Amino acid sequence: MTAAFPPSSSAHFSPEAEQQIVGALLDGASGFSLIARNGGIDLFADPLHREIYRTVEKKANAGELVSLITIKAAMESCPVLAEYGGPAYLVRAAGAYLGHAAIGGYVEMLSELARKRHLSRAIADAQSALATGEETADRVAARLETAIIAAESSGGSQKPVGMLAAVTAAVEQARAAYHGETDDVVKSGIPALDKIVPGFYPGELTLIGGRPSMGKSAVALAIALNVARAGHGVAIASLEMTPEAMAARALSEATAHARNAVPYTSMRRGDMTEAQFKAVVEEAQFVAKLPITFLPRAYADLGALISGARQVLRATQNLRLLIIDYAQLLKADGRSRYDEITAISMALKALAVSMNIPVIALSQLSRQLENRDDKRPQMSDLRESGQLEQDADNVMFCYRPEYYLERKKPEADDPEAYSEWEALMAKHRHALEIIVAKQRMGQIGTAHVKFAPAVNKIWED
């Protein structure tokens, strides 16, 4: 007995292929890992087949025996199975199984059908939303584009890779690096950091974490400006600051490099000398030509961000980097904030892969670290951020000892303590530590640089 399925989706449903995969699962979970990698439960459109897969998955993950007998026992009271003729359906599905050799082909077929169902639902939802007129066209388009990216990044096109192909690709990467032909790899432009992290590679997700005022936005902007000055396109989702505020910081940094520093707060207040104003105007001519595109706060919705990033990709010939400032300001669907951040993390990694560029996301860390004596961030400080730590290929933290020392200034009537404090302040003046806490393909370490917050300038002694 074959389960009925909604006629509107029948074009993207193969009961015979699903029954073959169910038969494989009932045959000792044969091919379970292949099925799980390529979509798992989403491969099945039939509700009973989905229940069977869910039961097999639960037993397989628990290390329990999977067989026709154990699954029959586990599903004895399943109401869906009763609608399909009871345990006899399981026996027929197991008996119809043709063998392990064909599993790969059936999985590939079902993966393709699953992606088509996903797109069909997204298109239908978009048409419904447009018909009701309750949502803006931009929001509908953003959701549809998010669905397209999800379909692109699903396992349908992923196939096993042999050692020969993997080694060939690795040698080609090494050859390109040896000859300096890594145009798709972008460097931070901060020498001390580049010694630890040789570059940001396409498809990689990098996380820059820190508490407020630790310099994470400054480091991200410095990287963006250095990449743009090297002739590469950069997109910045500026969700915390307006594009004008980011541009003011970029201008301030440019005046500092030109040895006529103008703090961006002075620019905003108009508190400048004639020479300083002239310097701002002169540097603006160069900064304005940098290939940087901003996605403002209106792109805080995850779907809107994905849509906007792909728009920039289409409009920019040489887009090499996407920066999100910062991840927790993005909005996504989820039953809890933890679920939302997990969805955001997975989407950002998928976006990096689908756009084939590195993505750098900033992350605000929990204030709990303020309770420690050593306030340098640790990987454990990311635990409240869902899957960010797992999905990130690189994790970096920003730490400014001067910031905390300033808040420990002793009373002037204690000369000895005040003198010790002054000595420590002098030692850590302008110090910024960029802590590389995770690098999937490299070492960890700390880049010691100098940072002037007033002009957003990062430099080395």
C-alpha positions in Angstrom: 0.0 0.0 0.0 1.5 3.3 -1.1 0.7 6.3 1.0 -1.4 9.1 -0.5 0.3 12.4 -1.0 -1.0 15.9 -1.8 -1.6 16.1 -5.6 0.0 19.6 -5.8 3.3 18.1 -4.8 3.1 14.8 -6.7 5.5 16.0 -9.4 8.2 16.1 -6.8 7.5 12.8 -5.1 8.6 9.3 -5.9 7.0 6.7 -3.6 9.0 3.9 -5.2 12.4 5.6 -4.5 11.3 6.4 -1.0 10.2 2.8 -0.4 13.7 1.6 -1.5 15.4 3.9 1.0 13.0 2.8 3.7 13.8 -0.8 2.9 17.5 0.0 3.2 16.9 1.6 6.6 15.0 -1.5 7.8 17.8 -3.7 6.6 20.0 -2.8 9.5 20.1 1.0 8.8 22.1 0.2 5.6 23.3 3.5 4.1 22.0 5.5 7.1 25.0 7.9 7.2 24.7 8.6 3.4 21.0 9.3 3.8 21.6 11.5 6.9 24.3 13.5 5.1 22.1 14.2 2.1 19.0 15.5 3.7 17.9 13.0 6.2 14.2 13.3 7.0 13.7 16.0 4.4 14.3 13.4 1.7 10.9 11.9 2.4 7.7 13.5 1.4 5.5 10.7 2.5 4.4 11.2 6.2 4.8 7.5 7.1 8.3 7.3 5.5 9.2 10.4 7.6 8.1 8.6 10.8 10.1 5.5 9.9 13.2 7.6 9.3 12.7 9.4 12.6 12.4 6.1 14.5 15.5 4.7 12.7 17.5 7.9 13.4 16.6 7.8 17.1 17.8 4.2 17.5 20.9 4.6 15.4 22.0 7.7 17.3 21.4 5.9 20.6 23.6 3.0 19.4 20.6 0.5 19.5 20.0 -2.3 17.1 18.1 -1.3 13.9 16.2 -4.0 12.2 12.7 -4.8 10.8 11.8 -6.4 14.1 13.0 -3.5 16.4 11.4 -0.9 14.2 8.1 -2.8 14.1 8.2 -3.0 17.9 9.0 0.8 18.2 6.2 1.8 15.9 3.6 -0.5 17.2 1.4 2.3 18.5 2.2 4.8 15.7 -1.2 6.1 14.4 0.3 6.9 11.0 1.5 3.3 10.5 -2.0 2.1 11.3 -3.5 4.3 8.6 -1.2 2.5 6.1 -2.1 -1.0 7.0 0.0 -1.5 10.1 3.2 -3.5 10.5 2.5 -5.3 7.2 3.6 -2.2 5.4 7.1 -2.4 7.0 7.4 -6.0 5.9 6.5 -5.2 2.3 8.9 -2.3 2.2 11.7 -4.4 3.5 10.8 -7.2 1.0 10.9 -4.8 -1.9 14.4 -3.6 -1.1 16.7 -4.3 -4.1 20.0 -4.0 -2.4 22.7 -1.6 -1.3 24.2 -0.9 -4.7 21.3 1.3 -5.8 21.1 3.4 -2.6 23.4 6.2 -3.9 21.2 6.8 -7.0 18.0 6.8 -5.0 19.4 9.2 -2.4 20.5 11.6 -5.2 17.1 11.4 -6.8 15.3 12.1 -3.6 17.6 14.9 -2.7 16.8 16.6 -6.0 13.1 16.1 -5.4 13.4 17.5 -1.9 15.1 20.7 -3.2 12.3 21.1 -5.8 9.6 20.7 -3.1 11.5 23.3 -1.0 11.5 25.8 -3.9 7.9 25.0 -4.8 6.8 25.8 -1.3 8.8 29.0 -1.2 7.4 30.2 -4.6 3.9 29.4 -3.4 4.4 31.3 -0.2 5.8 34.2 -2.1 2.8 34.2 -4.5 0.4 34.1 -1.6 2.2 37.0 0.2 2.1 39.1 -3.0 -1.6 38.3 -3.5 -2.5 39.4 0.0 -0.4 42.5 -0.3 0.4 42.5 3.5 4.1 42.4 3.0 6.5 44.6 1.0 8.0 43.3 -2.2 11.5 43.5 -0.7 10.6 41.3 2.2 8.9 38.7 0.0 11.9 38.7 -2.4 14.3 38.4 0.6 12.5 35.3 1.9 12.5 33.7 -1.6 16.2 34.4 -2.1 16.9 32.8 1.3 15.0 29.7 0.2 17.0 29.6 -3.0 20.3 29.7 -1.1 19.1 27.0 1.2 18.4 24.8 -1.8 21.8 25.6 -3.3 23.6 24.7 -0.1 21.7 21.4 0.5 23.4 18.1 0.0 22.0 17.4 -3.4 25.2 18.4 -5.3 27.6 17.0 -2.7 29.4 13.8 -3.6 32.2 11.8 -2.0 35.6 13.1 -2.9 38.5 10.6 -3.5 42.0 11.2 -2.1 43.4 11.8 -5.6 41.0 14.7 -6.2 41.5 16.1 -2.7 45.3 15.9 -3.1 45.2 17.5 -6.5 43.2 20.4 -5.2 45.5 20.8 -2.2 48.6 20.8 -4.4 47.0 23.5 -6.6 46.3 25.6 -3.6 49.9 25.2 -2.5 51.2 26.0 -6.0 49.1 29.2 -6.2 50.3 30.3 -2.7 53.9 29.6 -3.6 53.7 31.7 -6.7 51.6 34.5 -5.0 48.6 33.8 -7.2 46.0 33.6 -4.4 43.7 36.4 -5.7 40.7 34.8 -4.0 42.4 35.0 -0.6 42.3 38.3 1.2 44.7 39.4 3.9 43.9 41.6 6.9 46.6 44.1 6.1 47.6 44.1 9.7 51.2 42.5 9.6 51.2 41.0 13.1 47.8 39.3 12.4 48.8 38.2 8.9 51.8 36.3 10.5 49.3 34.2 12.4 46.3 34.1 10.0 47.8 34.0 6.5 44.5 35.0 4.9 40.7 34.7 4.8 39.7 32.1 2.3 36.5 31.7 0.2 33.8 29.8 2.0 35.3 30.5 5.4 33.4 32.1 8.3 35.5 34.2 10.7 34.2 35.4 14.1 35.6 38.5 15.8 34.3 38.7 19.3 34.7 41.1 22.2 33.0 43.2 24.8 32.0 46.8 23.9 34.9 49.3 23.4 37.4 46.5 22.9 38.0 47.5 19.2 36.3 44.7 17.3 34.5 47.1 14.9 37.8 49.0 14.5 39.6 45.8 13.5 36.9 44.8 11.1 36.8 48.3 9.5 40.6 48.3 9.3 40.5 44.9 7.5 37.8 46.2 5.1 39.8 49.3 4.3 43.0 47.3 3.7 41.2 44.8 1.5 39.5 47.6 -0.5 42.9 49.5 -0.9 44.3 46.3 -2.4 41.6 46.6 -5.1 39.1 44.1 -3.8 35.4 44.7 -3.3 34.0 44.6 0.2 30.4 44.6 1.5 29.7 45.7 5.1 26.4 45.0 6.8 26.5 48.0 9.2 23.8 47.0 11.6 25.1 48.9 14.7 26.3 52.1 13.1 25.0 54.0 10.1 27.0 54.0 6.9 27.8 57.7 7.5 29.3 56.9 10.9 31.4 54.1 9.4 32.5 56.5 6.7 33.4 59.1 9.3 35.7 56.5 11.0 37.2 55.6 7.7 37.9 59.3 7.0 39.4 59.8 10.5 41.7 56.8 10.0 42.8 58.2 6.6 43.7 61.5 8.2 45.7 59.8 10.8 47.7 57.9 8.2 48.3 61.2 6.4 49.8 62.6 9.7 47.0 65.1 10.2 44.7 63.1 12.5 41.1 64.3 13.0 39.1 62.4 15.5 35.7 61.3 14.1 34.0 62.9 17.1 35.5 66.2 16.2 34.3 65.8 12.7 30.8 65.2 13.9 30.9 68.3 16.2 32.6 70.4 13.6 35.4 71.0 16.2 38.2 71.3 13.6 40.8 73.8 12.5 40.9 75.0 8.9 43.8 72.7 8.3 42.0 69.7 9.7 38.9 70.3 7.7 41.1 70.6 4.6 42.7 67.3 5.4 39.2 65.7 5.8 38.1 67.0 2.4 41.4 65.9 0.7 41.2 62.3 2.2 37.5 62.1 1.3 38.5 62.1 -2.4 40.5 58.9 -1.9 38.2 57.1 0.6 35.1 57.7 -1.6 36.7 55.7 -4.4 37.2 52.6 -2.3 35.1 49.6 -3.5 33.1 49.3 -0.3 29.3 48.9 -0.3 27.2 49.3 2.9 24.1 47.3 3.9 22.4 49.5 6.5 20.2 48.6 9.4 17.2 47.8 7.1 19.1 44.6 6.3 19.0 43.3 9.9 16.5 40.6 8.9 18.5 37.5 7.9 16.6 37.0 4.7 17.1 40.7 3.8 20.8 40.4 4.5 21.2 37.4 2.3 19.3 39.1 -0.5 21.3 42.3 -0.1 24.6 40.5 -0.1 23.8 38.6 -3.3 22.7 41.9 -4.9 26.1 43.4 -4.1 27.8 40.2 -5.5 25.9 40.7 -8.8 26.7 44.4 -9.0 30.4 44.1 -7.9 32.9 42.5 -10.3 35.5 41.7 -7.6 33.7 41.2 -4.3 36.1 39.4 -2.0 34.8 40.0 1.5 31.5 40.4 3.5 31.6 41.8 7.0 28.6 41.7 9.4 28.7 44.2 12.3 27.4 42.4 14.3 25.8 38.9 14.3 23.5 39.3 17.3 21.8 42.3 15.7 20.5 40.0 12.9 16.9 38.7 13.2 15.9 35.2 12.3 13.1 32.7 13.0 13.5 30.6 16.2 11.6 29.6 19.3 14.3 31.1 21.5 17.2 33.5 21.1 19.6 30.5 21.2 17.7 29.0 18.2 17.9 32.3 16.4 21.6 32.7 16.8 22.1 29.1 15.7 20.1 29.7 12.6 22.1 32.9 11.9 25.4 31.1 12.4 24.4 28.3 10.0 23.1 30.8 7.4 26.3 32.9 7.5 28.4 29.8 6.9 26.2 28.7 4.1 26.3 32.2 2.6 30.1 32.2 2.6 30.1 28.9 0.8 27.4 29.8 -1.7 28.9 33.2 -2.5 32.5 31.7 -2.5 33.9 34.5 -0.4 35.1 34.9 3.2 32.5 36.2 5.7 33.6 38.0 8.9 31.0 38.3 11.6 31.4 40.4 14.7 30.0 39.0 18.0 29.2 40.7 21.2 30.4 38.6 24.2 28.5 38.0 27.4 29.2 40.4 30.2 29.9 37.4 32.5 33.6 37.7 31.6 33.7 41.0 33.4 33.5 39.0 36.6 36.8 37.4 36.0 40.2 38.8 37.2 41.6 38.1 33.7 39.1 39.7 31.3 40.7 38.3 28.1 38.0 36.6 26.2 38.0 32.8 25.9 36.2 30.3 23.6 33.8 29.5 26.4 32.5 33.1 26.2 30.8 32.1 22.9 28.7 29.4 24.4 25.6 31.5 24.6 25.9 32.2 20.9 24.6 28.9 19.8 26.5 27.3 16.9 28.7 30.3 16.2 31.8 28.6 17.7 31.3 25.4 15.8 30.5 26.9 12.4 33.4 29.5 12.5 36.6 28.5 10.7 38.5 31.2 12.6 37.7 32.8 15.9 39.4 36.0 17.1 38.9 38.2 20.1 39.8 41.8 20.8 41.1 42.9 24.2 42.4 46.3 25.4 44.1 46.2 28.9 44.2 50.0 28.9 40.4 50.1 29.0 40.2 48.2 32.2 43.2 49.9 33.8 41.6 53.3 33.3 38.7 52.1 35.5 41.1 51.1 38.3 42.6 54.5 38.7 43.5 54.9 42.4 42.9 58.0 44.6 45.6 60.7 44.3 46.1 60.6 48.0 47.8 57.2 47.7 51.1 58.2 45.8 52.5 54.7 45.7 49.4 53.1 44.2 49.0 56.0 41.8 52.6 55.6 40.7 52.2 51.9 40.0 49.0 52.6 38.1 50.7 55.2 36.0 53.5 52.8 35.1 51.0 50.1 34.1 49.1 52.7 32.0 52.3 53.7 30.2 53.1 50.1 29.5 49.7 49.3 28.0 49.0 52.7 26.4 47.2 52.1 23.0 47.8 48.3 23.4 45.3 46.0 21.5 45.5 42.3 21.6 44.0 40.4 18.7 43.7 36.9 20.1 43.4 34.1 17.5 41.7 31.5 19.6 40.7 29.2 16.8 42.1 28.6 13.3 40.8 25.5 11.6 43.8 25.3 9.2 46.5 27.0 11.3 48.0 28.0 14.5 46.6 30.1 17.3 48.3 33.1 19.0 48.0 36.7 19.8 48.8 39.7 17.5 50.0 42.6 19.6 49.3 46.0 17.9 48.6 49.6 18.8 45.1 51.2 18.6 44.0 54.8 18.8 40.2 54.6 19.3 39.6 58.3 18.6 40.8 58.0 15.0 40.2 54.3 14.4 43.9 53.7 13.6 45.7 50.4 14.1 49.4 50.3 13.8 52.6 48.5 15.0 55.6 49.8 16.7 
